[in-house]
Amino acid sequence: MPLTKSLLSLFLSFEIILLASGFSFAQIDKNATPATKNLYSGLKRSAAKGVILGQQDALAYGLNADKSRWIGDEGRSDVKTVSGEHPALIGYDLGHIELDSVNNLDGVPFERIREDIRKNYERGGVNTISWHPNNPLDFSKTAWDKEEFTIRKILSDQTNKKNFEKTLDKLATFFLNLKDSKGDVIPVIFRPYHEHTGSWFWWGADHCTPEEYKQFWKFTIDYLQKTKKVHSLLTAYSTDNFKNKEHYLERYPGDNFVDILGFDTYHRNPPASDSAFIANAKRMTGTIRDLGKTNGKPFAITETGLEQLTEPTWWTHILQPILENSGLSYVLVWRNGRPDHYYAPFEGNDTAEDFKKLQQSGNILLEKKVASENLYGKPARK
Ligand code: BMA
């Protein structure tokens, strides 16, 4: 019947509009660049294919077969040496940008970070940025050097606040100067003030109230987006281990200030803790999946790993069960920083074969599969 038919088509077109905009409705920056908006929907889309595997500082340095360090080699990453492909998500840290330092806190030149971000972006990969800033009230103190109520002292004192804005100006300059070869600004995931359920950083749970943390977060994001006009960020909220949904959300600044829901969790004391680690990671993934589905936001394990990979089948026996059918957009393992501090396989590492099995399982997406997902553009044709 014509009436029913036209009602139906009206309903359908409404639904199509909703669906089309639905992928971006939950994104916080309405003025985000087209590539940033596409990345946001791309991260949700690719989660149906597998979990993007990433590593911190993967392109900047790593380990040789004898565990000596390589630093700054072009086109190299330990994951590529082992698997033939770079990780499809690369993490970087901007710690010490606030000091106008040439290198970040782990000795990587900011110029190199900028280049690696561009190269990874042009390969279709994803870039995520954490920040371990020194204490803004006293730059001689590191991110781990806990002052009493730093955040309160920044928010409540105009001079401190103005000084902190100068630091945010430096971040904004960095973000705005990340350009591709066409001169367009490159989108990045920005993951500030992480692991705040713990108290090891000056922004941690014991050093500010939930309200202060939220205010500080909102101030940072508003300042970058509204004052500095940075429109290339997806913002990731990233707790450490948490007990339940209430604990996860205790310091959540709100759906209008967060694009990606995440948490960090490290596997410590293996093998005694193996099954507890898997169960815990699955439980926490379940919490952020529920929240992500409700809010239309992508969700991710923003840091994880087993230091020194002491279990040869860690990838298929520990990580794979966590990732399988998880709906996670990505998982990032930490850096191959030192012979006693590494999280990804390198040439000759005991877990290299097992890593390849995980690669073949189809549960993770590395460079090639992510490139074919076209995360910064329209969905790839079937
Ligand atoms: C920690 C360690 C440190 C490093 C810091 C920031 O987990 O890797 O050595 O300085 O992250 O990258």
Residues whose N, C-alpha, C, O or C-beta is under 5 A from the ligand:
A	BS01	BMA	D93 D106 H132
